[in-house]
Amino acid sequence: MKFGKDFRNHLEETLPEWRDKFLAYKALKKLIKHLPQPPPLGVDLPDEPPRGAARPLAAALEAWFVGILNEELEKFNDFYVDKEEDFVIRLQELKERIEKIRANKSGAFTSEREFSEEMLDIRKAFVTIHGEMVLLKNYSSLNFAGLVKILKKYDKRTGGLLSLPFTQRALHQPFFTTEPLTRLVHECEANLEMLFPLEAEVIESDQTGKGETQEPHDPEGSSDRADNFGVYRSTLAAMKAIQGLRKASSTYNPLSLAQFFHGQGEDDGSGAVTTENSDSNSLTNSQKHETDEESVHSDD
């Protein structure tokens, strides 16, 4: 499946409020098709204009296109930083709720039912924020991959050499600096594992099936459950899109721009299934072993 189709499918499946924050891939690709091509080989080019004269068309065109890409980078960075800051605040609030429960074990709740409802609500909040964090990591990877594709198309169309310098610059942008987000993901997963271990999940599921326990009826919470399902569905769609990119190439080229990805992901050595060693971060890992090739006949 072509990258453009993967990208489009992901936009359709992601959270609606995120869609206009992604790379304008289709519009940029269409724009590039209308750019002037360089003269064919063997055609004599005019001499360089005298000093102080207007810049050559190619230089002016590149400056204009770089300006468009800079606006895209600014869009990525603003959205990414805002979401990351939001995650920090929400995660801290959840930790404070947990500490409040621990500090007032006996007096905080009037009944066991009230305690169970609070813990279920905390678990739901952790699962939701974790899903959004995974989405944001995929947001980073997909936008970078799309940017690389667009730059290659620009160079191919115009004969320019913009890909390498602009890619190097993008590597150091906030939206691609995912180490703080990775730490938040690990912290969220650690809290989930500590508060809601697998054994408890199995017991609860088994008891619910036997009719021993039931989640309290909460008609007002139906919208929250729908929101959680939306995050879950969007996360799965993001992972599917990344897996599609992972299969795009089976060869390896050590000179590929994709090799710049080597520093984005880190393994904490825990062996836990996190966004660092799961399919949700597979773009970063797979691009260490892919050439990031594009067929000359491809229209993705």
C-alpha positions, -999 to 999 in steps of 0.1 A, spaced: 0 0 0 14 34 -9 24 59 17 -1 85 6 -30 60 10 -17 49 44 -15 85 54 -50 93 42 -64 63 59 -48 73 92 -63 108 90 -97 93 85 -93 71 116 -76 95 140 -93 117 165 -113 144 145 -97 173 164 -62 161 154 -68 159 116 -59 194 106 -27 192 127 -10 167 104 12 174 74 -8 188 44 6 159 24 -20 158 -4 -19 195 -9 19 196 -10 21 167 -34 -3 185 -57 17 217 -54 49 200 -64 34 186 -96 28 222 -108 64 233 -101 86 240 -132 110 212 -140 147 218 -147 158 219 -184 168 185 -198 204 175 -200 224 190 -228 206 223 -228 229 253 -222 220 273 -191 224 311 -190 253 326 -172 249 336 -136 232 370 -132 254 399 -122 258 407 -85 228 425 -72 205 412 -98 174 392 -91 180 357 -78 176 328 -102 142 312 -104 154 280 -88 167 298 -57 136 319 -54 114 288 -58 133 269 -31 130 298 -7 93 300 -13 89 262 -8 110 263 24 87 289 38 57 266 33 75 238 50 85 260 79 49 268 85 42 231 86 70 226 111 56 254 133 22 237 132 37 203 142 57 219 171 28 239 185 4 210 186 30 185 199 43 208 227 7 217 237 -3 180 239 29 170 258 22 198 284 -14 186 287 -2 151 294 21 163 321 -7 181 339 -32 152 335 -7 126 347 2 147 377 -35 151 386 -40 113 384 -10 108 407 -24 132 432 -58 114 432 -39 82 439 -20 98 467 -52 112 482 -67 77 483 -36 63 500 -35 90 526 -72 86 535 -78 49 531 -105 48 558 -121 82 557 -121 91 520 -150 70 509 -184 62 525 -186 27 510 -167 1 492 -188 9 461 -176 45 461 -140 34 464 -145 9 435 -160 36 413 -132 60 420 -106 33 411 -124 24 379 -125 61 369 -88 64 376 -80 34 355 -102 47 327 -83 80 328 -49 62 327 -59 41 297 -72 71 279 -41 93 284 -19 63 275 -37 59 242 -33 96 234 4 94 242 8 65 218 -11 86 192 12 115 197 43 94 192 28 81 159 19 117 150 56 125 153 67 96 132 41 99 105 46 136 100 84 131 98 80 103 73 56 124 52 80 153 53 108 131 40 86 119 11 76 155 2 112 166 2 122 138 -21 94 146 -45 105 183 -45 141 174 -53 130 149 -80 108 175 -96 130 205 -95 165 190 -94 171 206 -61 190 194 -31 167 204 -3 161 170 13 192 165 33 196 199 50 159 203 57 156 167 71 186 174 94 168 205 107 135 187 112 153 161 133 160 187 160 125 201 161 103 197 193 78 175 175 105 149 168 122 152 202 102 124 218 124 114 248 102 134 274 71 119 259 86 84 261 93 89 298 57 99 303 45 68 285 67 46 307 55 64 338 19 59 328 25 22 321 42 17 354 13 32 373 -12 10 354 9 -21 361 12 -12 398 -25 -2 403 -42 -27 380 -20 -58 376 -30 -85 351 -42 -108 378 -67 -83 391 -80 -78 355 -85 -115 351 -102 -119 384 -125 -90 378 -134 -103 343 -141 -137 357 -163 -124 385 -182 -102 362 -189 -131 339 -203 -150 369 -224 -121 380 -205 -115 412 -196 -80 404 -209 -54 380 -198 -20 370 -223 5 383 -249 17 358 -239 51 347 -259 65 318 -241 98 321 -208 81 316 -218 67 282 -202 97 265 -169 90 284 -170 54 272 -175 66 237 -146 89 240 -124 61 253 -135 39 224 -126 67 200 -90 69 214 -87 31 213 -99 29 177 -76 58 166 -46 42 184 -52 9 166 -55 28 133 -22 46 139 -4 13 147 -19 -2 115 -6 27 94 29 24 109 29 -14 102 20 -6 66 50 17 63 71 -10 79 64 -33 50 71 -8 23 107 -18 18 127 -49 24 162 -36 16 187 -17 36 208 13 27 231 28 53 231 61 35 193 65 36 179 96 53 159 71 74 191 64 93 187 97 111 159 80 131 184 60 151 184 84 180 146 88 185 138 56 204 154 42 235 150 9 252 148 12 289 158 -25 293 127 -34 312 114 -57 285 79 -43 289 57 -38 259 58 -1 255 57 23 225 95 19 224 95 -18 216 60 -24 202 44 -18 168 32 16 179 68 29 175 77 5 146 83 33 121 113 45 140 127 10 145 119 -2 110 134 27 93 168 17 107 166 -13 83 148 3 53 161 22 24 131 46 23 131 41 -15 104 55 -37 97 42 -72 101 67 -100 66 57 -111 51 61 -77 23 86 -72 19 82 -34 
